Amino acid sequence: MSYKSTNPVTGETVAEFANHSDAEINNAIAGADAVYRSNWSQGGIERRLEVLSRLAELIGSRSEDLARVIVRETGKRISEAQWEVGETARIAHYFANHAARMLAPERIETDQGDAWMEFHPIGVIVAIEPWNFPFYQLMRVAAPAIAAGNSVLVKPAGIVPQCAILFEELILEAGAPKGAWTTVFASKDQIAMLLQDDRVQGVTLTGSEQAGSIVAAEAGRNLKKSVLELGGADVFAVLDDADLDHAADVGTAGRLSVAGQVCTAAKRFLVHEKVAGSFIDKLVQRFGAIRVGDPMDETVGLGPLSSMAARDNLTEQVRRAVEAGAHVLHGGNPMQGEGAFFEPTILTNVTRENPAYFEEFFGPVAQVHIVRDDEDLVALANDSSFGLGGSIFSADIDRARAIASRIETGMVWINAITGGGPELPFGGVKRSGFGRELSEVGIKEFVNQKLVVVARAGRSLH
């Protein structure tokens, strides 16, 4: 594969980077392993947390420049890029302040003696990361890895190489030793080579279902721990007692944020039949009012997709859905002219026989389904191979909580779009992946949770 920075607004390639050679990849593994075996990883946590604090400060002090790099490589709107940079700094700051507590020994009550759990780094981790949040996604791996003492070899997405290089430079400037975080422009075969190396102890991937399946198989063959965050087809449930204006506002933002290219975006709108007509009218009105254009323009509500290829793939996906019987209520077409722009789109009548019913649309395309009651809603929500996140809108919180408990996803938000935070576990079930990122749960995915027991004196062997 190639690593090429192309502006999605104009289609102009602004930078290109060659793949690293096998020798360079091997040197990167050796460097990462050496750091893991050094006092940086094996010594006290304080030095590593100081680096995270400085990293948060560096990101905060350069937030505007970093946001502009994101816009140039991904086409993300400037306000969205600014939010991403802020969240990236917040994650570093959170783990700097809380990781010592998370990784402190934990006592266990037992009649066998004095027992506790210790938490230690395990070695080199391979991170395979996406393009849609080119700093934020890296920090979700970097902050817990640095705190725990694991070294990371990160393979960024092919269209955001400049963001990846800049992120590594920030980590080194913050005081981490060379080898603690290393960017590798690797091919698929080289990723397999990494996972076959005994010095590599785990792999984390955020990406497509197909990529996750390949990486999980390779990790399994080599007995490497893996964490996967894959696709999603998140439900956005609107009950008959919901505040429809609020739900329509949030649903529009939730579907069109980052041009719809978010794993946890609102993708399947499940609307109670009693309010379906009114809610759909409100959603159409809001989609129609969205201004599409230059992502650096603060008045624009929808920027381009990440690439011309992404636009063309989405166009074909919508065409197949319509050919199979879906109705286009709004939009449905790529926009004329240069750039990877696509109209805000609403599809209805997507039946179970339509391939679109089970697909993830990674772009500004919403599916609307009408449900009879709560039972019908839960059945439709769970009739999916994905299970990442979801949202439920209702004035009756007890009713919404009961539905949330029955939906087969890793996360559910009530009266808000699926979100996140450094203190909240993030991840899914089914074909949306396994394991968790962020929070105390996430930091313990790639540590040795070691049991130590001091046996009671005179304890019998039987």
C-alpha positions, 0 to 999 in steps of 0.5 A: 500500500502507499502512504499518501497525503491527498487533500479531499477538497481538491484531490491534490496529493501534497505528500507521499512516503515510501513504505519502510523496508523489512530491514527498517521494520526489524530495526523498529522492533529491536528499538521498541523491544530495547525500550521495553527492557530499559528502565523506562518501562521497568522502572517507576511510573512517575517518569512516564506520567510526566511525559504524558503531562508534557504531551498534553501541554504540547498538544494544547499549545499547538492546537490550531496548527494540529487542527489544520493538518487534520483538515488538510489530510482528512477533509474534516471540518475545522471545528471537528478537528479542533474538538479532536485535538482537544480530546487528544490532549484530554486523554493524555491529561487523564491518564497522566493523573489517574494511571498510577491509581489504575495500576496500583496493586489490588488486594484480594481477600482469600483464606490462603494468605496475603494476596494481591494483583500487580500490573506490569507491561508486557512488551511491544504492541502493534497498533493499526489505526484509522484515518478518521481521527488521526490524532485522537485514535493514536492517543487512545493507544499511546496514553495507556501504553506509555503509562503502563510501559509498553512500547508501540509500533503504530501503522497509521492509515495510508491517507494520514501519514503527516498526522502520524509523523507529527504525533510521533514527534510530539511524543519524543519532544515530550520526553519519551525515549526513541522506540517508545512510540514508532511509526511504521509505514508497513505493508500487509505482509510486513504487519504479518511479519510483526505479529509473527515476531516473538518480541511483539506481545499484542495488537490493537486495531481500529478499522474495518470488519475485513481488516479486523478478521485478517489481523485477528486470525494472524494474532490467533495463529501467533498467540498474541493478545488482540483488541479490535474496534471495528465497524458499527451500524448504531441504532438511534431509537426515537420512542413515542414520548421523545422530544422530537426536536431535540432528537432530530437535532442530535440525530442530524449531528450524529449522522453527519459529523465528520461527513458520517465517517464515524464508527459510532455515528447514528446510522439506523434510525428506529422510530416509533410509528406514532411519531414517525411522520413528524420525526421524519419531516423534522429530519428531512428539514434539517438534512436539507438545511445543511450547507456543504462545502469547504471544511475550513469555512466555519459556516459549513455543516458538512465537508467532503468524504476522506477521499474520492475513492470513499465518495465513489464507494458510497455512491455505488453502495447507495445505488445498490440499495436503491436498486434493491428497493430502498427509497431516497427521501433526501439526497442520494448523489455525489456532488458535482465538481471537484472534491469528495463531496456527497449529499446528506442522504436519507433512505427508507424502505430498506427491507431485510432482503436489501444488502444495505440492511446489514451494511455499514454506510461510512458516509452521510447516509441515514436509514430510517425504519419504523417500529410498532413498539418496544419489542419490535424496536429491540428485535430490529436493533439486534438484527445486525451483525454489528454491536458497537453503540447506540442511542435511545431517546425517551422522556421515560428514563426507566423505559429507556434503561430497560431497552438499553439493557436488551440491546446487543451493543457495547455502549448505549447512551440515553437522550444523547448521541453515542459518545465517549471520554477517557474515563469511559470504556469504549468497544463493542460486541459481535462483529464490531470487535472485542476488548475495550479502549480507554478507562481503567478497563482499557489500560488493563487490556495489555498488562500482565495482571499478575497474582502474588500470594504470600501463603499463611505459615503452617498452611496444609498442602491439602 
